[in-house]
Amino acid sequence: MESRKEIKILLWIIAVFIFAFFMPIGSVRFNTAIAAAFDLVKWYAREHVILCLLPAFFIAGVISVFVSQGSVIKYFGANAKKWLAYSVAAVSGTILAVCSCTILPLFSSIHKRGAGLGPAIAFLYSGPAINILAIILTARILGFEMGVARVIGAVLFSIVIGLIMSVIYRKEEMQKKEDQMHIVAAPEKRPMWQTMTHFFTLVLILVFANWGSPAADDTSSAWYYIFSYKWYITGFFGLVLAWSLIKILKIKWQWVLAALVITVLSVFLTNSFIESSKLKPLIPMVVGIAALSVITLYDKRDKENREWTLSTWGFARQIIPLLGIGVVIAGFLLGSTHDGQSIAGVIPNEWIAKLVGGNSVFSNFFASVVGAFMYFATLTEVPILQGLIASGMGKGPALALLLAGPSLSLPNMLVIKDIIGFQKTAVYVGLVVVMATISGLVYGAIL
């Protein structure tokens, strides 16, 4: 065993040496791909980690600490009624405006609390796939038919893939079912409505803090007005969170007030001294999260409040390093596309555009694979697809990419592997790719 470990270390050293020895520094494409990797990392850090991932970690912490294991097992467990478990999991994305990475801490949380593999996988897929904002944007920009096809495909995918996974691993599920029959659920510490109020307050902060900008010509829709006032709405739910900390979690009101004052003060200071509109919301969010962490960690009234933040840190520690590695690799291979700019990776964008024309089996399969490995932040898949369609991408491959892309990414896969293992992850990814390919073929043939 020891010798095998040493051989593995030696092979890694040799691989790194060979890569360094033959590194094509003089190649323009290689250097551009390096720039794309760092550009994607920078954009991801600025646009996604603070406003999206950090709130998601706290939401996952709520599930892990405040939502009883009995409740998770009741609605998602191996003994739960299938129609209930899969129905709740399949429509979860309409509430959670998340991407393939933000869903991970939530998936990890319900999986650890005893959710059955099938419902957990359905939740994992549906969270990013049925994002209501993305569905609306798809229908507005790519056409009503594409929006409807995306909704139908995403709901069916989540249920069918979850059911197939539960059948493939039925022995494990039967064992889990038997084990859960003997679990005596602990009594709820507080009424469920209080826990759900606290949970959905955090969800709404996540949703409105990440509300996407409307189309350039949209100046009158409800979407436009919500976007115009998104930070006021987010601030309102921040006040609701402060109330929840005092009334539901029983944290000293003086501490909560101090945290609130410091956060509000950071807003005024940021507006006074920071010119960048993109950086302005990040500082108050960081200050607010830091203040929340401090008052919960040092709370002596209820140990669960401290456990909430420690659980949040546990998810962050597990997931962020793997996401970072995945984002770097995805940027290097497939490039960085955001905010109207595009930097090609090692695989040129024009190659991808040429390979996804028409409605052949290969074009749909290739679109599914590219979508599965490429990273899409919430709502970014629509303008990217708009550009690809303009370059000759077929309608079938476009739907295939829409159904495979938002729910999967290379960073996403690395984390899922760490949670459920390599084999289950490979089966899950394979099912998504195959079903996306078939859906693209059918949709392309109909149109």
VODO-717716 format. One line per field, with one value per residue (C-alpha): x, y, z; residue in three letters; residue number from 1. Coordinates in Angstrom, 1 decimal, padded with zeros to 4 digits. Example, Ala and Ser with C-alpha at 12.3 -4.5 7.8 and 13.67 -1.06 7.14 Angstrom:
east	[012.3,013.7]
north	[-004.5,-001.1]
up	[007.8,007.1]
type	[ALA,SER]
seq	[1,2]
This chain:
east	[000.0,002.8,004.7,001.6,001.2,004.8,004.4,001.3,003.4,006.2,003.7,002.3,005.8,006.7,003.4,004.0,007.6,006.6,003.9,006.4,009.1,006.9,004.7,004.0,004.7,005.2,001.7,-000.8,-003.7,-002.1,-001.4,-004.9,-006.3,-004.2,-005.6,-009.1,-008.6,-007.6,-010.3,-013.0,-011.5,-011.6,-015.1,-016.3,-014.8,-016.3,-019.7,-020.5,-018.8,-019.9,-023.4,-024.3,-022.2,-021.8,-025.6,-026.0,-023.6,-025.7,-028.9,-027.3,-026.3,-029.9,-030.9,-028.1,-028.7,-032.2,-034.2,-034.6,-033.5,-037.0,-038.4,-035.8,-036.5,-040.3,-040.2,-037.1,-036.1,-036.2,-039.5,-041.2,-044.0,-042.4,-044.9,-044.3,-040.5,-040.1,-042.7,-041.0,-037.6,-038.6,-040.0,-037.4,-035.7,-038.6,-037.8,-034.0,-032.4,-029.1,-026.5,-024.8,-022.3,-024.7,-027.0,-024.1,-024.1,-027.9,-027.6,-024.8,-026.9,-030.1,-028.0,-026.2,-029.6,-030.9,-032.6,-033.0,-030.6,-033.4,-035.1,-031.7,-030.5,-033.8,-033.2,-029.6,-030.7,-033.8,-032.3,-030.4,-032.4,-035.8,-034.6,-037.7,-035.7,-033.7,-036.9,-038.4,-035.3,-035.0,-038.6,-038.0,-034.7,-034.6,-038.3,-041.4,-041.1,-037.5,-038.7,-041.6,-039.3,-036.8,-039.4,-040.9,-037.5,-036.1,-039.0,-039.0,-035.3,-035.2,-037.8,-036.6,-032.9,-033.8,-035.9,-033.3,-030.6,-032.7,-033.3,-029.6,-028.6,-031.8,-029.8,-028.3,-031.7,-033.3,-030.7,-031.3,-035.0,-034.6,-032.3,-034.6,-037.6,-035.8,-034.9,-036.9,-037.4,-036.4,-039.1,-038.9,-037.1,-039.3,-042.5,-041.8,-043.1,-040.3,-037.6,-039.2,-039.4,-035.8,-034.9,-036.9,-035.7,-032.2,-033.4,-035.1,-031.9,-030.1,-032.7,-032.9,-029.2,-028.6,-031.6,-030.3,-030.5,-033.3,-032.9,-031.4,-034.7,-036.8,-037.7,-041.2,-041.6,-042.0,-038.5,-037.1,-038.7,-037.6,-034.0,-034.1,-035.1,-033.3,-031.0,-033.9,-035.8,-032.7,-032.2,-035.8,-035.2,-032.0,-034.2,-036.5,-033.4,-032.4,-035.9,-035.6,-032.2,-033.8,-037.3,-036.6,-032.9,-033.1,-029.8,-029.4,-031.0,-028.1,-025.8,-028.1,-028.6,-024.8,-024.4,-027.1,-025.7,-022.2,-023.7,-025.7,-022.7,-020.7,-023.3,-023.0,-019.2,-019.1,-021.4,-019.1,-015.7,-016.2,-017.0,-017.4,-021.1,-020.1,-018.0,-020.5,-022.8,-020.0,-018.5,-021.8,-022.5,-019.1,-019.5,-023.0,-021.9,-018.9,-021.2,-023.7,-020.9,-019.5,-022.8,-023.8,-020.4,-020.3,-023.9,-024.2,-028.0,-028.4,-025.5,-027.4,-026.6,-022.9,-023.3,-025.1,-022.1,-019.7,-021.8,-021.7,-017.9,-017.8,-019.6,-017.4,-014.2,-015.4,-016.7,-014.8,-011.3,-012.9,-014.9,-011.8,-009.9,-012.8,-013.3,-009.6,-009.7,-013.0,-011.7,-008.5,-010.3,-013.5,-012.6,-014.3,-017.5,-019.3,-020.5,-020.4,-016.8,-015.3,-011.8,-011.1,-009.7,-007.6,-010.7,-011.6,-015.2,-015.5,-014.8,-017.7,-020.0,-019.2,-019.7,-023.2,-024.9,-027.8,-029.6,-027.4,-026.8,-023.2,-024.2,-026.7,-024.3,-021.4,-023.6,-024.6,-021.0,-019.8,-022.7,-022.0,-018.4,-018.8,-019.5,-022.7,-023.5,-027.2,-028.8,-025.5,-026.4,-029.0,-026.8,-024.1,-026.6,-027.9,-024.4,-023.9,-027.3,-026.3,-023.1,-025.1,-026.0,-029.1,-032.2,-031.9,-028.3,-029.3,-031.9,-029.5,-027.0,-029.7,-030.7,-027.2,-025.4,-026.9,-027.2,-023.7,-020.2,-016.7,-016.5,-019.9,-018.8,-015.7,-017.8,-020.5,-017.8,-016.7,-020.2,-021.6,-018.5,-017.1,-019.3,-022.7,-021.4,-020.4,-023.8,-025.6,-023.5,-024.0,-027.8,-028.0,-025.9,-027.8,-031.2,-030.2,-029.0,-032.3,-034.3,-032.3,-032.9,-036.6,-037.0,-034.8,-036.9,-040.2,-039.0]
north	[000.0,002.4,001.6,002.2,005.6,006.5,005.4,007.6,010.6,009.8,009.7,013.1,014.5,013.1,014.4,017.9,017.9,016.8,019.5,022.1,020.9,021.0,023.9,025.8,029.3,030.6,029.5,032.4,030.0,028.6,032.1,033.2,030.1,031.0,034.5,033.1,030.9,033.8,036.0,033.5,033.1,036.8,037.2,034.2,035.7,039.1,038.1,034.8,033.9,036.8,037.4,033.8,031.1,032.6,033.1,029.5,028.2,029.8,028.4,024.9,025.5,026.2,022.8,021.0,022.5,023.9,021.6,018.3,015.1,013.8,016.5,015.8,012.1,012.7,014.7,013.4,010.1,006.6,006.0,009.2,009.0,009.1,011.5,014.0,013.6,014.0,016.7,018.9,018.2,018.8,022.3,023.5,025.5,027.8,029.1,028.9,031.2,029.3,027.9,024.5,025.5,027.3,024.3,022.1,023.1,022.6,019.2,018.2,019.3,017.3,014.3,014.2,014.6,011.4,012.3,009.3,009.3,009.7,012.8,014.3,013.9,015.3,018.3,018.6,018.8,020.9,023.6,025.3,023.9,025.3,028.7,030.8,033.9,031.9,030.3,033.7,035.1,032.0,032.5,036.3,036.0,032.5,032.1,031.0,027.4,027.1,028.4,025.8,023.0,023.9,023.8,020.5,019.0,020.1,018.9,015.5,015.2,015.8,013.1,010.5,010.8,010.7,007.5,005.8,006.6,005.1,002.0,001.5,001.8,000.2,-002.1,000.9,002.6,-000.4,-000.5,003.2,002.6,-000.1,002.0,005.0,002.9,002.6,006.3,008.0,011.6,014.1,016.6,019.9,022.5,025.3,025.5,024.6,028.0,029.7,027.6,028.1,031.8,032.0,029.7,031.5,034.9,033.8,032.3,035.6,037.6,035.2,035.6,039.4,040.0,038.0,039.3,039.6,042.7,043.0,043.1,046.4,047.5,046.6,049.7,048.9,045.3,044.0,042.4,045.9,047.5,044.7,045.0,048.8,048.3,045.0,046.3,048.0,044.7,042.8,045.4,044.9,041.1,041.9,043.7,040.6,038.5,040.8,040.3,036.5,036.5,038.2,036.6,033.1,032.4,034.4,036.3,039.4,042.3,044.6,042.3,042.2,045.9,046.5,044.1,045.9,049.4,048.3,046.8,049.9,052.1,050.1,050.8,054.6,054.4,052.2,054.6,057.5,056.1,053.3,054.3,050.9,049.9,046.2,046.5,048.6,045.8,043.3,045.2,045.5,041.9,040.8,043.1,041.7,038.1,038.7,040.4,037.5,035.0,036.8,037.2,033.6,032.2,034.1,033.5,031.7,031.3,028.6,026.3,025.7,029.3,028.6,025.3,027.0,029.1,026.2,024.1,026.9,027.0,023.2,023.4,026.3,024.5,021.3,023.0,026.2,024.6,022.1,024.8,026.9,024.1,023.4,027.0,027.3,024.1,025.1,028.6,027.1,024.5,026.3,030.0,032.8,034.4,037.1,040.7,040.8,039.7,036.4,035.0,031.7,028.7,026.0,024.8,027.7,028.9,028.8,025.0,024.6,026.7,024.6,021.3,022.1,023.0,021.0,018.4,015.3,012.8,014.1,017.8,017.2,014.9,017.3,020.2,018.2,017.3,020.9,022.1,019.6,020.7,024.4,026.7,028.9,031.3,032.1,033.6,033.7,030.6,032.5,035.3,032.7,030.5,033.6,034.1,030.4,030.3,033.4,031.5,028.6,026.4,024.3,024.5,020.9,021.3,024.6,022.9,020.0,022.5,024.3,021.1,019.8,023.1,025.0,021.9,020.6,022.0,020.7,022.4,021.0,017.4,017.6,018.5,015.9,013.3,014.3,013.9,010.7,009.1,008.8,006.0,007.7,011.0,009.4,007.7,011.0,013.0,010.2,010.2,014.0,014.0,011.1,012.6,016.0,014.5,012.7,015.8,017.9,015.4,015.3,019.1,019.7,017.2,018.8,022.3]
up	[000.0,000.9,-002.3,-004.3,-002.7,-003.5,-007.1,-007.4,-006.1,-008.5,-011.5,-010.5,-010.3,-013.7,-015.2,-013.9,-015.1,-018.6,-018.7,-017.6,-020.0,-023.1,-022.0,-025.3,-024.0,-027.5,-028.6,-028.9,-028.3,-025.1,-023.8,-024.6,-022.8,-019.7,-019.8,-020.2,-017.2,-015.0,-016.5,-015.6,-012.1,-011.5,-012.9,-010.8,-007.7,-008.2,-009.6,-008.0,-004.7,-002.5,-003.7,-004.6,-003.0,000.5,001.0,-000.3,002.3,005.0,003.6,003.5,007.1,008.0,006.5,008.2,011.7,012.1,009.8,011.7,010.1,010.6,008.3,005.6,005.8,005.8,002.5,000.8,002.6,001.2,002.8,001.7,-000.8,-004.2,-005.7,-002.9,-002.8,-006.6,-007.0,-004.3,-005.8,-009.4,-008.8,-006.3,-009.0,-009.4,-005.9,-006.0,-008.6,-008.5,-010.8,-011.0,-008.3,-005.9,-005.6,-004.4,-000.7,-000.6,-002.2,000.1,003.1,002.3,001.2,004.6,006.4,004.9,001.6,-000.8,-003.7,-006.3,-004.8,-003.9,-007.5,-008.8,-006.5,-007.7,-011.4,-011.0,-008.8,-011.7,-014.6,-013.7,-012.6,-013.2,-014.2,-016.8,-018.2,-018.7,-020.3,-022.6,-023.8,-024.4,-026.2,-027.8,-028.5,-026.7,-028.1,-026.6,-023.2,-023.1,-024.3,-021.6,-018.8,-019.9,-020.5,-017.2,-015.1,-016.8,-016.6,-012.9,-012.2,-014.7,-013.8,-010.1,-010.7,-012.8,-010.2,-007.5,-009.5,-010.4,-006.8,-005.4,-003.0,-001.2,-001.2,000.3,003.0,003.6,003.7,006.3,008.4,008.3,009.5,012.9,013.2,015.9,014.9,017.6,018.5,016.6,018.7,017.3,015.1,011.5,010.3,012.2,010.6,007.2,007.7,008.5,005.6,003.0,004.1,003.3,000.0,-001.0,-000.1,-002.5,-005.2,-005.3,-004.7,-007.9,-010.0,-013.5,-015.6,-018.2,-021.9,-023.2,-024.8,-021.7,-019.7,-018.6,-017.5,-014.0,-014.4,-015.1,-012.1,-009.8,-011.1,-010.6,-006.9,-006.3,-003.6,-001.7,-001.8,-000.7,002.1,003.2,003.5,005.4,008.0,008.1,008.7,011.6,013.1,012.6,014.4,017.4,017.5,016.1,016.9,020.2,019.6,021.8,020.1,021.0,019.0,016.0,016.1,016.2,013.2,011.4,012.0,010.9,007.7,006.9,007.6,005.2,002.5,003.0,003.1,000.0,-001.9,-000.9,-001.7,-004.3,-007.9,-009.4,-009.5,-009.6,-006.4,-004.4,-003.3,-002.5,000.4,002.4,001.7,003.0,006.1,006.7,006.4,008.7,011.3,011.1,011.6,014.6,016.5,015.8,016.8,020.1,021.0,024.3,024.5,021.9,020.7,017.5,016.4,016.6,014.9,012.0,011.2,011.8,009.5,006.9,007.1,006.7,003.4,002.2,003.2,001.3,-001.8,-002.6,-003.3,-005.7,-007.4,-007.8,-009.5,-011.8,-012.8,-013.8,-015.9,-017.5,-018.4,-019.8,-022.0,-023.0,-022.5,-020.6,-021.9,-019.9,-020.0,-023.7,-024.1,-025.0,-024.5,-026.3,-024.4,-025.9,-027.8,-030.1,-030.0,-033.8,-033.6,-031.2,-033.4,-036.5,-034.7,-033.4,-036.7,-038.0,-036.1,-036.3,-033.4,-033.2,-033.1,-030.3,-028.4,-028.8,-027.6,-024.6,-023.7,-024.1,-022.0,-019.3,-018.9,-019.5,-016.6,-016.9,-014.1,-013.6,-016.8,-018.8,-020.8,-022.8,-024.3,-025.0,-026.8,-028.7,-030.1,-031.0,-032.8,-034.7,-035.7,-037.1,-034.1,-034.7,-032.6,-031.4,-030.2,-028.6,-026.4,-025.7,-024.4,-022.4,-020.7,-020.0,-019.3,-016.4,-014.2,-014.8,-015.1,-014.5,-011.1,-010.3,-011.1,-009.0,-005.9,-006.6,-006.9,-003.4,-002.0,-003.7,-005.2,-008.7,-010.0,-009.1,-010.5,-013.8,-014.1,-013.3,-015.8,-018.4,-018.0,-018.3,-021.5,-023.1,-022.3,-023.4,-026.7,-027.3,-026.4,-028.8,-031.6,-031.0,-030.7,-033.8,-035.8,-034.7,-035.7]
type	[MET,GLU,SER,ARG,LYS,GLU,ILE,LYS,ILE,LEU,LEU,TRP,ILE,ILE,ALA,VAL,PHE,ILE,PHE,ALA,PHE,PHE,MET,PRO,ILE,GLY,SER,VAL,ARG,PHE,ASN,THR,ALA,ILE,ALA,ALA,ALA,PHE,ASP,LEU,VAL,LYS,TRP,TYR,ALA,ARG,GLU,HIS,VAL,ILE,LEU,CYS,LEU,LEU,PRO,ALA,PHE,PHE,ILE,ALA,GLY,VAL,ILE,SER,VAL,PHE,VAL,SER,GLN,GLY,SER,VAL,ILE,LYS,TYR,PHE,GLY,ALA,ASN,ALA,LYS,LYS,TRP,LEU,ALA,TYR,SER,VAL,ALA,ALA,VAL,SER,GLY,THR,ILE,LEU,ALA,VAL,CYS,SER,CYS,THR,ILE,LEU,PRO,LEU,PHE,SER,SER,ILE,HIS,LYS,ARG,GLY,ALA,GLY,LEU,GLY,PRO,ALA,ILE,ALA,PHE,LEU,TYR,SER,GLY,PRO,ALA,ILE,ASN,ILE,LEU,ALA,ILE,ILE,LEU,THR,ALA,ARG,ILE,LEU,GLY,PHE,GLU,MET,GLY,VAL,ALA,ARG,VAL,ILE,GLY,ALA,VAL,LEU,PHE,SER,ILE,VAL,ILE,GLY,LEU,ILE,MET,SER,VAL,ILE,TYR,ARG,LYS,GLU,GLU,MET,GLN,LYS,LYS,GLU,ASP,GLN,MET,HIS,ILE,VAL,ALA,ALA,PRO,GLU,LYS,ARG,PRO,MET,TRP,GLN,THR,MET,THR,HIS,PHE,PHE,THR,LEU,VAL,LEU,ILE,LEU,VAL,PHE,ALA,ASN,TRP,GLY,SER,PRO,ALA,ALA,ASP,ASP,THR,SER,SER,ALA,TRP,TYR,TYR,ILE,PHE,SER,TYR,LYS,TRP,TYR,ILE,THR,GLY,PHE,PHE,GLY,LEU,VAL,LEU,ALA,TRP,SER,LEU,ILE,LYS,ILE,LEU,LYS,ILE,LYS,TRP,GLN,TRP,VAL,LEU,ALA,ALA,LEU,VAL,ILE,THR,VAL,LEU,SER,VAL,PHE,LEU,THR,ASN,SER,PHE,ILE,GLU,SER,SER,LYS,LEU,LYS,PRO,LEU,ILE,PRO,MET,VAL,VAL,GLY,ILE,ALA,ALA,LEU,SER,VAL,ILE,THR,LEU,TYR,ASP,LYS,ARG,ASP,LYS,GLU,ASN,ARG,GLU,TRP,THR,LEU,SER,THR,TRP,GLY,PHE,ALA,ARG,GLN,ILE,ILE,PRO,LEU,LEU,GLY,ILE,GLY,VAL,VAL,ILE,ALA,GLY,PHE,LEU,LEU,GLY,SER,THR,HIS,ASP,GLY,GLN,SER,ILE,ALA,GLY,VAL,ILE,PRO,ASN,GLU,TRP,ILE,ALA,LYS,LEU,VAL,GLY,GLY,ASN,SER,VAL,PHE,SER,ASN,PHE,PHE,ALA,SER,VAL,VAL,GLY,ALA,PHE,MET,TYR,PHE,ALA,THR,LEU,THR,GLU,VAL,PRO,ILE,LEU,GLN,GLY,LEU,ILE,ALA,SER,GLY,MET,GLY,LYS,GLY,PRO,ALA,LEU,ALA,LEU,LEU,LEU,ALA,GLY,PRO,SER,LEU,SER,LEU,PRO,ASN,MET,LEU,VAL,ILE,LYS,ASP,ILE,ILE,GLY,PHE,GLN,LYS,THR,ALA,VAL,TYR,VAL,GLY,LEU,VAL,VAL,VAL,MET,ALA,THR,ILE,SER,GLY,LEU,VAL,TYR,GLY,ALA,ILE,LEU]
seq	[1,2,3,4,5,6,7,8,9,10,11,12,13,14,15,16,17,18,19,20,21,22,23,24,25,26,27,28,29,30,31,32,33,34,35,36,37,38,39,40,41,42,43,44,45,46,47,48,49,50,51,52,53,54,55,56,57,58,59,60,61,62,63,64,65,66,67,68,69,70,71,72,73,74,75,76,77,78,79,80,81,82,83,84,85,86,87,88,89,90,91,92,93,94,95,96,97,98,99,100,101,102,103,104,105,106,107,108,109,110,111,112,113,114,115,116,117,118,119,120,121,122,123,124,125,126,127,128,129,130,131,132,133,134,135,136,137,138,139,140,141,142,143,144,145,146,147,148,149,150,151,152,153,154,155,156,157,158,159,160,161,162,163,164,165,166,167,168,169,170,171,172,173,174,175,176,177,178,179,180,181,182,183,184,185,186,187,188,189,190,191,192,193,194,195,196,197,198,199,200,201,202,203,204,205,206,207,208,209,210,211,212,213,214,215,216,217,218,219,220,221,222,223,224,225,226,227,228,229,230,231,232,233,234,235,236,237,238,239,240,241,242,243,244,245,246,247,248,249,250,251,252,253,254,255,256,257,258,259,260,261,262,263,264,265,266,267,268,269,270,271,272,273,274,275,276,277,278,279,280,281,282,283,284,285,286,287,288,289,290,291,292,293,294,295,296,297,298,299,300,301,302,303,304,305,306,307,308,309,310,311,312,313,314,315,316,317,318,319,320,321,322,323,324,325,326,327,328,329,330,331,332,333,334,335,336,337,338,339,340,341,342,343,344,345,346,347,348,349,350,351,352,353,354,355,356,357,358,359,360,361,362,363,364,365,366,367,368,369,370,371,372,373,374,375,376,377,378,379,380,381,382,383,384,385,386,387,388,389,390,391,392,393,394,395,396,397,398,399,400,401,402,403,404,405,406,407,408,409,410,411,412,413,414,415,416,417,418,419,420,421,422,423,424,425,426,427,428,429,430,431,432,433,434,435,436,437,438,439,440,441,442,443,444,445,446,447]
